[in-house]
Amino acid sequence: MDIILDGPLIQGGLVRGQVAPGQTVALDGQAIATTGDGHFVVGFGREHPSRSVLRVSGPKAVFERTLAIEAREYQTQHIKGLPKKMVTPDPNALARIKRDQAEVKAARAVHSTRLDFLQPFRWPVVGIITGVYGSRRVLNGKPRSPHYGIDIAAPAGTPVRAPAPGQVTLAHPDMYYTGVTIILDHGFGVSSTFLHLQSIDVAVGQAVAAGEQIGRVGSSGRSTGPHLDWRVNWLDTRVDPALLAGPMPAPPKRGRISMRPSLIGFFLAFGIAAAQAASPIDRVVVKKSEGVLQLMIGERVIRRFPIYLGGNPVGHKRHQGDERTPEGRYLLHERKPKSRFYRALRISYPNDADRAAAKAAGKPPGGDIMIHGMPSLEKRSLLMFDGRNWTDGCIAISNPHMREVWDLVDLGTPIEILP
């Protein structure tokens, strides 16, 4: 029984999947809606437990797979200078907040059959990331609920664009906490919310295309300055938009830039001082036995991704066809934006020692060893990627993670592949 999963199995992750038409899906006992051709989507919240059980049922068989959900560490963010009424609202404000919450709940309860959730997601505005998903909030010195969005600082009036196709289910001119607010339905329980806007350029019921302007950046509601707070939900589960959109793209150049803007947003998002971020990723480390790929600056682990390896993962690659992933020190020396997989970075295997060892064994050393994303859904209907090593010796990661590696790692970067 085949099942495809595409997305990070991590707290805050949104994972799209596919089963055969007619099969049913359940996650931890909760029935999951599927499209006519078997696509579905699930999300994992901020405190999701370390294991989930995905159950697929068909006419003749039932299949269960336990999913290991990676835990995350969350930073604490202190925000000062908020008006007292925005931190401790009075009874009249509490009644208004309750009405606002009911409207938001109703808008997110729209579970349409739109297929927009299958499309790639992009950043709705380009700017500096000043607040990240999951961070613990301390407002005017008082602990409050975690933050479930991504805060993007940008000049007031900057256009906000739809991150993916969708339909407007809420366009509110003035909510107590969130000010001017828009919600888009992307189908099958996936929705995007845009908070603290200056203005609204769409109406409820309107369908919008990816990249279409829906509003403008503002500072309405509980806000200390112009920014967009972008949030993504799967049903009632709040997930991390940054895992969908990948690294922040570079803004248009305005004079000299001392550092790659995409890295500024990335490193701010993960709590690394700008002074440390002035150097790009200087090394990639793969730990085969742990099943992880790490992006490094010096000895600091900047990002850590789960990986899939060759079908015979133990030991160094000896020759073509052994389905082993090489071990040792190599370079990332070629980008392949188009291949059988979603982007690829070629590893400089084989080196002279690899060629000599293969020649002594009377076999070709093989090649085309890469870090790459997933094949297209059309090309992987017979494969299962949720926990099984399946490559021919390459290192595979989810598409959102591949976008990060692609944007953050330069050609010529060393890669160290450890047992």
C-alpha positions in Angstrom: 0.0 0.0 0.0 1.7 3.2 -1.2 1.8 6.5 0.6 3.6 9.7 -0.2 4.5 12.4 2.3 6.0 15.7 1.3 7.0 18.1 4.0 8.9 18.3 7.3 7.9 15.9 10.1 8.6 18.5 12.8 6.6 20.6 15.3 4.9 23.4 13.2 5.2 21.4 10.0 2.6 21.1 7.3 2.8 17.9 5.3 1.1 17.2 2.0 0.5 13.6 1.1 -1.0 11.2 -1.4 -2.5 7.7 -1.3 -4.3 5.7 -4.0 -7.8 7.0 -5.0 -10.4 5.4 -2.8 -8.2 4.9 0.2 -9.0 6.6 3.5 -6.5 8.4 5.8 -6.5 9.0 9.6 -3.9 10.7 11.8 -4.0 9.6 15.4 -7.5 8.4 15.0 -8.8 11.6 13.3 -10.2 11.1 9.8 -8.4 13.2 7.2 -10.2 14.4 4.1 -8.7 13.4 0.7 -9.1 14.7 -2.8 -10.5 12.6 -5.6 -7.0 11.5 -6.6 -5.9 10.8 -3.1 -4.1 14.0 -2.0 -4.4 15.1 1.6 -2.7 17.5 4.1 -1.9 17.3 7.8 -0.3 19.7 10.3 1.7 19.3 13.5 1.3 22.0 16.2 3.8 23.7 18.4 3.8 21.1 21.1 2.9 18.0 19.0 4.1 14.8 20.7 7.1 12.9 19.3 5.0 10.3 17.6 2.0 10.2 15.4 0.3 7.2 13.8 -0.9 7.6 10.1 -3.4 4.9 9.2 -4.4 4.2 5.5 -7.3 1.9 4.8 -8.2 0.4 1.4 -10.6 -2.2 0.1 -8.3 -5.1 0.9 -5.8 -3.9 3.5 -5.0 -1.5 6.3 -1.6 0.1 6.7 -0.2 2.0 9.7 3.0 3.9 10.0 4.4 5.6 13.0 5.8 9.1 12.2 8.7 10.5 14.3 7.9 14.2 14.8 11.0 16.3 15.4 10.9 18.5 18.5 11.9 22.2 18.4 13.3 24.7 20.9 11.6 28.1 21.0 13.0 31.4 21.9 11.5 34.0 24.3 10.7 37.4 22.9 10.3 40.5 25.1 8.1 43.3 23.7 7.9 46.6 25.5 6.0 49.9 25.0 2.5 48.4 24.3 -0.4 50.4 25.6 -1.7 49.0 28.9 -5.2 48.4 27.4 -3.6 46.1 24.8 -1.9 43.9 27.5 -4.7 43.9 30.1 -8.0 44.8 28.3 -11.0 46.1 30.2 -14.4 44.3 30.3 -15.7 46.2 27.2 -12.6 45.3 25.3 -12.9 41.6 26.4 -16.4 41.5 24.9 -15.1 42.9 21.7 -12.2 40.4 21.6 -14.7 37.5 22.1 -16.7 38.7 19.1 -13.5 39.0 17.0 -12.5 35.4 18.0 -15.9 34.1 16.9 -15.5 35.7 13.5 -12.0 34.3 13.0 -13.2 30.9 14.1 -16.0 31.0 11.6 -13.7 32.0 8.8 -11.2 29.2 9.6 -14.1 26.7 9.8 -14.5 27.0 6.0 -13.1 23.6 4.9 -13.5 23.9 1.1 -12.4 21.4 -1.5 -10.1 23.9 -3.1 -6.7 22.4 -4.1 -4.7 25.5 -3.5 -2.9 23.9 -0.6 -1.0 21.8 -3.1 0.7 24.8 -4.7 4.1 26.2 -3.5 3.8 28.9 -0.9 5.8 32.2 -1.2 6.4 35.0 1.2 3.5 37.6 1.2 5.9 40.4 1.8 9.7 40.8 1.7 11.3 42.3 4.8 13.2 41.6 8.0 11.9 38.8 10.2 11.4 40.3 13.7 9.3 37.6 15.3 9.1 33.8 14.8 6.7 31.0 15.2 6.4 29.4 18.6 8.3 32.1 20.5 7.2 32.7 24.1 5.9 36.3 24.4 6.6 38.6 27.4 4.5 41.8 26.8 5.5 44.8 29.0 7.1 42.3 31.4 4.1 40.0 31.6 4.2 36.4 30.2 1.6 35.8 27.5 0.6 33.1 25.1 3.2 31.9 22.5 3.4 33.7 19.1 2.0 31.6 16.3 3.0 33.7 13.3 5.9 35.2 11.5 6.4 39.0 11.9 7.9 40.7 8.9 9.0 44.3 9.3 8.4 46.4 6.2 7.5 50.1 5.4 3.9 51.0 5.9 2.0 50.7 2.7 4.1 47.9 1.3 1.9 45.6 -0.8 0.9 42.3 0.8 0.4 39.5 -1.7 -1.3 36.1 -1.5 1.3 33.4 -0.7 -0.8 30.9 -2.6 -4.1 30.8 -4.5 -7.1 31.0 -2.2 -10.5 32.5 -1.4 -11.1 35.4 1.0 -13.2 34.2 4.0 -12.6 37.3 6.3 -11.8 40.9 5.5 -12.2 42.9 8.8 -11.3 46.6 9.1 -10.6 46.7 12.8 -10.2 43.9 15.2 -9.0 44.7 18.7 -5.7 42.8 18.8 -5.0 42.2 15.1 -6.4 45.4 13.6 -7.1 45.2 9.8 -7.3 41.4 9.2 -7.6 39.1 6.2 -8.1 35.3 6.1 -7.6 33.2 2.9 -8.9 29.7 2.5 -6.5 27.4 0.6 -8.7 24.3 0.8 -8.9 21.2 3.0 -8.5 23.1 6.2 -5.4 25.1 5.2 -5.8 28.9 5.7 -3.6 32.0 5.9 -4.2 34.9 8.1 -2.7 38.4 7.7 -2.7 40.8 10.7 -2.0 44.5 11.5 -2.6 45.6 7.9 -3.1 49.2 6.8 -5.7 48.5 4.2 -7.7 45.8 2.5 -7.8 45.3 -1.3 -10.1 42.3 -1.5 -13.6 41.3 -0.5 -15.1 38.2 1.2 -15.8 35.5 -1.3 -13.2 36.8 -3.8 -10.8 34.2 -5.3 -7.2 35.4 -5.6 -4.2 34.1 -7.4 -0.8 33.5 -5.9 1.1 36.9 -5.8 -2.1 39.0 -6.2 -2.2 42.0 -3.9 -4.6 41.6 -1.0 -3.7 44.5 1.3 -0.9 46.7 2.5 1.5 46.5 5.5 0.4 48.6 8.5 0.5 48.9 12.3 -3.1 48.4 13.3 -4.3 46.6 16.4 -1.7 45.6 19.1 1.4 46.7 17.2 4.6 48.7 17.9 5.4 49.5 14.3 4.7 48.6 10.6 4.9 44.9 10.0 2.9 41.9 8.7 2.1 39.1 11.1 1.5 36.1 8.8 -0.1 32.9 10.2 -1.0 29.5 8.7 -3.6 27.0 10.1 -4.5 23.5 9.3 -7.9 23.1 10.8 -7.4 24.3 14.5 -3.7 23.5 14.4 -1.3 26.5 14.0 1.7 25.7 11.8 4.9 27.6 10.9 4.7 29.7 7.7 8.5 29.8 7.4 8.6 26.0 6.9 6.2 26.5 3.9 7.9 29.5 2.3 11.5 28.7 2.9 14.2 31.4 3.4 13.2 35.1 3.0 14.1 36.3 -0.5 16.4 39.2 -1.0 14.7 42.6 -1.4 15.4 44.9 -4.4 18.9 46.3 -4.1 19.1 49.9 -2.7 22.7 50.9 -2.7 25.4 48.8 -1.0 24.4 45.7 0.9 27.0 44.4 3.4 25.3 41.0 3.7 22.9 38.8 1.8 19.4 40.0 2.8 18.0 36.5 2.7 20.5 35.5 5.4 19.6 38.6 7.5 16.0 37.4 7.8 17.0 33.8 8.2 19.5 34.4 11.0 17.3 36.9 12.8 14.5 34.3 12.6 16.6 31.7 14.4 18.0 34.0 17.0 21.6 34.4 15.8 23.3 37.7 16.2 23.8 39.7 13.0 27.5 39.8 13.7 27.7 36.1 13.6 25.6 36.0 10.4 28.0 38.1 8.4 29.7 34.9 7.3 27.7 32.5 5.1 27.3 28.8 5.8 30.9 27.5 5.7 30.3 23.7 6.0 27.6 21.1 5.5 27.8 18.0 7.8 25.8 14.8 7.2 25.5 12.3 10.0 24.3 9.1 8.4 23.7 7.2 11.6 21.6 10.0 13.0 19.8 10.7 9.7 20.5 14.4 9.7 22.0 17.1 7.5 23.4 20.2 9.3 24.3 23.6 8.0 27.3 25.0 10.0 29.0 28.3 10.8 32.2 27.3 12.6 31.0 24.8 15.2 27.5 26.3 15.5 24.7 24.3 14.0 22.5 26.8 12.1 19.9 24.4 10.7 19.3 20.7 11.0 17.2 18.6 8.6 16.1 15.0 8.6 17.3 13.1 5.5 16.8 9.9 3.4 19.8 8.0 2.2 20.6 5.1 -0.1 18.7 1.9 0.3 21.9 0.3 1.7 23.0 3.2 4.0 25.7 1.6 6.2 29.3 2.0 5.0 31.1 4.1 2.3 30.1 3.9 -1.3 32.4 1.4 -3.1 31.1 1.2 -6.6 28.2 2.0 -8.9 24.9 0.3 -8.0 25.7 -0.5 -4.3 23.0 2.0 -3.1 25.4 3.4 -0.5 25.9 7.0 0.3 29.6 8.1 0.3 31.5 9.0 3.4 34.3 11.5 3.7 35.0 15.1 2.7 33.8 16.5 -0.6 32.6 19.7 -2.2 29.2 20.9 -3.4 30.2 21.9 -6.9 27.2 22.1 -9.2 23.6 23.4 -9.0 20.9 21.6 -10.9 17.6 23.6 -10.8 16.0 21.0 -13.1 16.4 17.3 -12.7 14.3 14.3 -11.8 14.0 15.8 -8.3 13.1 19.2 -6.8 16.5 21.0 -7.2 19.8 19.3 -6.6 23.4 20.2 -5.5 26.0 17.8 -6.9 28.6 16.4 -4.5 32.2 15.9 -5.9 32.1 12.1 -5.5 34.1 10.2 -6.8 37.5 11.6 -5.8 40.8 10.0 -6.8 40.8 7.6 -3.9 37.2 6.5 -4.7 38.2 5.9 -8.4 41.2 3.9 -7.4 39.3 1.7 -4.9 36.6 1.0 -7.5 39.1 0.2 -10.2 40.9 -2.3 -7.9 37.6 -4.0 -7.4 37.0 -4.1 -11.1 33.9 -1.9 -11.0 33.0 1.7 -12.0 32.8 4.1 -9.0 29.5 5.6 -10.0 28.6 9.2 -9.7 25.7 11.7 -9.7 25.7 11.8 -5.9 23.6 14.9 -4.8 21.6 16.6 -2.1 18.1 16.9 -3.6 14.5 17.3 -2.8 11.6 15.0 -3.7 10.6 13.7 -7.1 7.4 15.1 -8.6 4.2 13.4 -7.3 3.7 11.9 -10.8 7.1 10.2 -10.7 6.9 8.7 -7.2 3.5 7.0 -7.0 5.2 3.6 -6.4 7.6 4.9 -3.6 7.2 5.4 0.1 9.2 8.2 1.6 7.9 8.5 5.2 10.8 6.9 7.1 12.4 4.6 4.5 15.8 5.1 2.9 15.1 5.0 -0.8 17.7 6.8 -2.9 20.4 5.2 -5.0 23.1 6.8 -2.8 22.0 10.5 -2.8 21.0 12.5 0.2 17.3 13.5 -0.1 15.4 16.1 2.0 11.9 17.6 1.9 11.3 20.3 -0.7 10.9 23.1 1.9 14.2 22.1 3.4 15.8 21.8 -0.1 14.8 25.4 -0.7 16.6 26.5 2.4 19.8 24.6 1.5 19.6 25.9 -2.1 19.4 29.5 -0.9 21.9 29.4 2.0 24.7 27.2 0.7 27.2 28.5 -1.9 28.9 26.4 -4.5 32.4 25.3 -3.3 31.1 24.7 0.2 32.7 21.7 1.8 30.5 18.8 2.8 31.5 16.2 5.4 29.6 12.9 5.3 30.0 11.0 8.5 29.1 7.3 9.3 
